[in-house]
């Protein structure tokens, strides 16, 4: 086998084209076998095997800078840069990261878990190179889905202005995580070939059939989507209007074509865009047939493609999708909005049931938020379904366009809390701090799937401004679901366990951690009260005042950033009312980034366990006398 002799990019340099093709086959088999055990981003990496091999064959990493957008497609890069022996630990606790990681290898020069950043990073590196008088190349690899992100266009505009020597590789596989949407996607489907290979304005079917291996597949795709007109010829080239020399499209699985076009690209003195057409999931039929499912996959059986899943209650995401359908059947104002995450956000069945009320804007969180504001102004009930980590990208729109105008937008914030193997770029642990200080916004988090259903009903019935429901990336508890959906009183907390020794105020999945801690403390004769703080904003002021009057030791337990979170909100509440001397401790995520692993391991690392919470309460000093200096 060739692969076992590849310890770094230098080992590729002497290979023949035939040997490169053999190596591509071995890399694919290696990925299929390893990810069947660990899980991971399979389809996207199978699609870039030849592309990554050619880049490392022709260029000189790490002197030449490879900037991967997102990093979902970096596994082949990791294999070729000396990390093949670490794949058993892929996305495992303390193991190899599923994304590019700068402290993992000198060949990893840029980190990204969110899309559309590579072009900005690449032009920055190219400018730094020229400032320093160096001569290395800068190569950015970006997917067609990421080009729907506005930041990518901001960067293209600047790249064309600066005219620095650099290569932008457009990996066009018609997929990001979900099927791509929008004008850019349509444009890429009808874009002309490189002027050196084909005549402009040539009939597209004739052109497609000239591309070996890929032509037939593209022709079928063109027929499938003919109603969208995406494969009509264009009269101009968008990228050349931006100031980049455009080369392609080229078959991303044809080694000879790739070698030729990248040699040509390297000879261009300014910025050049190489349009590479690839097949997501290439070489593994289950992944080719359903690249959405195989974008990020759990362990699976290689022969059948059957995913190995633990049996359990439905995930919160599924419960959200189901209840949204139930609510939409009774309220025609409800529309779902997603930034390229219909599957991950549990909206596939909603889209099938209400295709006209499902809006996928592509990777464009800012646009999704502002568009939702406009929908609300016109009397609709937009439900903006978004991962917590991606909502960070639309902060200004949340503040300026939605909350400032006090519009009835519903935020369905998925992946709240730790997310496991995707790690630090995807944890949903900052939304409470960056949302709760914004006026007019109500924020909720359910303790179980039945309460999630009630919160969605609460959100739909609420007409006084924006409202957010955040929920985790875990299975529900299997609790019975109410036959009749009833809303919750805004700002109401509930006591889920009585006790007179101490109090744990918790949200979401932390209620179960609180129960574990209370069970441990009961053995020591302590009866702990547990409060479900299901409304993060507004707080239940009456309950907080009642707790203050009792003055019992209190733990605030949250799977989110401790700085600015629920505990901070409670301390601020007491401070503003001149209430001091209460024994309160916050147990949350400390001021650091938490890397990949299982959610259980991530919680243990920061002390979000029953044992840690029990120890904190046992070690708290007896309460001092509460002081009230005034009411505000």
C-alpha positions, 0 to 999 in steps of 0.5 A, a space after each residue: 500500500 502506498 498510504 502507509 508510506 505517506 508521513 507528510 506532503 513531501 512523500 507525495 512529490 515523487 509519485 506518478 499520476 497513476 500512483 496518485 490515483 491509487 493513493 486516492 483510492 486507498 485514502 477513500 477506503 481508509 476514511 470509510 473504515 475509520 469513520 465507521 467506528 468514530 463517526 464524523 464528516 464522511 461525505 464532504 471528505 470523500 468528495 475532496 480526495 483528489 483535490 487535496 492530493 493535488 494541492 499537496 502534490 503541487 504546493 508546499 505546505 506549510 510554507 504555502 498556506 492552505 486555508 480551509 473554509 469550515 474544515 469539514 473537508 480537512 480529513 484528507 489534509 490531516 492524513 497527508 500531513 502526518 496524522 493518519 495514526 490519530 484517526 482512531 481518536 477523531 472527535 474523541 475526548 482529548 483526541 484529534 479534532 474534526 476541524 483544522 486545529 492550529 495547535 495540532 499541526 504546523 500545516 493547519 494555518 486557519 481554524 474555522 467551524 463556521 462557514 464563509 471565513 476562508 476568503 477573508 483569512 486568505 487575503 489577510 495572509 496574502 497581504 501579510 506575505 507581501 508586507 514581509 517580502 515573502 513569496 509563498 502561495 496562499 490557497 483558500 478552499 471554499 464550498 459553493 454553499 459557503 458563497 451564500 454567506 455575505 462575508 465571502 462576498 465582502 472578501 471577494 470584493 476586497 480580493 479583486 481590489 487588492 489584486 494579490 497573488 492567491 488561489 481560491 478553490 471553489 469546491 462545487 458539489 451542490 451541497 453544504 449540509 443541506 441542498 444549496 439554495 439561492 441565486 449563487 447556487 443557480 449561477 454556479 449551475 449555469 456558469 460558462 467554462 474556462 475561455 481557454 477550453 470552450 467558446 462562450 455562449 455554447 449550448 450547455 448540454 454540449 459543454 457538459 458532455 465534454 467533461 469526462 466522468 462528470 458530464 453525464 451526472 451534471 447533464 442529469 442534474 441540469 435536466 432535474 432542475 431545468 425549471 429553475 433555469 439554473 443551467 442557462 448560459 450566462 453572458 458574463 462571469 461574476 468572478 471575473 467582474 470581481 477581479 479574479 481570473 476564472 478557470 474551470 469548471 474542472 472535474 474534481 475527480 480527474 487527476 490529470 485535469 486537476 494537475 493541469 488547471 492548478 499548474 495554470 492557476 499558479 502561473 497567474 500573477 494575480 488572484 485566480 478562482 479555480 472552479 472544481 466540480 466534485 461529488 459529495 460522498 464519492 466512492 461510497 454508494 450510501 454517501 453518494 445517494 444521501 450526502 445530507 445524511 452522510 455529511 456528519 454521520 454516527 458510527 455505521 456498518 460499512 457493508 450496508 451503510 446502516 447507522 449504529 444508533 442507541 435506542 432512546 427517546 426522540 431528540 429535542 430537535 425532533 420534538 420541536 419539528 413535530 410540535 411546529 407542524 402541530 401548531 402550523 396546522 392551526 395557524 396559517 401565519 406560522 412560517 419556518 426560516 432556516 439558514 441551510 439547516 432544515 435537516 439539522 433543525 428538524 424541519 424536513 417533515 415540516 417542509 414536506 407538509 408545508 412546502 410553501 411555508 418553509 424558507 431556507 435562505 442558505 448560509 445567511 444567518 444575518 439575512 434570515 434574521 432581518 427577513 424574519 423581522 419583515 415577515 413579522 411586520 407583515 403579520 406572519 409568525 416567523 419561527 427562525 430555527 437556528 443553532 445557538 452557535 450560528 445565531 452568534 453571526 446574526 447578533 446585530 440583526 437580532 438587536 437592531 432589526 428584531 428586538 429594537 422594533 419589538 417584533 413577534 419573531 420566534 427563535 428556536 435555538 437548537 444545540 443549546 449547551 454542549 454539543 459533543 464531538 463538534 467541539 468548541 466552534 459549535 457549543 451553544 454556550 454564549 447565547 444567554 449572555 448575548 441575548 438576555 441583555 437585549 430589551 424586549 426579548 423573552 428567553 425560555 429553556 425547557 426541562 423536558 420535551 413536554 415543556 418544550 412543546 408547551 414553550 412553543 405554544 407559549 411562543 406562538 400565542 405571545 404577541 408582545 415581541 420576540 421570544 426565544 426557546 433554547 433546547 439541547 442536542 440530546 434525547 428527551 427524557 421520555 416523559 408523557 406528552 400532554 394531549 392538549 397544548 397549553 401555554 406557560 405563564 410568562 416569567 414563571 418558575 416552578 419548584 420540582 422538588 421540595 427541600 429545606 436545607 438548600 436550593 438548586 436553581 437550574 435550567 434545561 438538562 441541568 435539572 437532572 444534574 440537580 436531581 443527582 446532587 440532591 439524591 447524594 446530599 439526601 444520604 447526608 441528611 440534606 433535603 435540597 429544593 430544586 427550582 426549574 428556572 424555565 424563564 431566563 428572561 424575565 426572571 420569576 421575581 416573586 420566587 427570587 424574593 421569597 428565596 431571599 427571605 429564606 436565605 438558604 445556600 443556593 447553587 445556580 446551575 447552568 450549562 452555559 457561560 457562567 459570565 453573563 448567564 442565569 446566575 449573573 442575572 440572579 445576582 444582578 436582580 438582588 443587587 439592583 434591589 439592595 439585597 446583599 449577603 445571600 450565599 449564592 454560587 454559580 456552577 456553569 462553564 468557566 471562562 475558557 473554550 471546551 474542546 471536543 468529546 462526548 457531552 458527558 465528558 465535557 460536563 465532567 471537565 467543567 464540573 457540571 455533575 451531581 458529585 460536583 454540585 453536591 460538594 459545592 453545597 456541602 462546602 458552602 459556609 453557613 449563610 450570613 445575615 441578609 441585608 436589604 439596603 433599599 428597593 429600586 
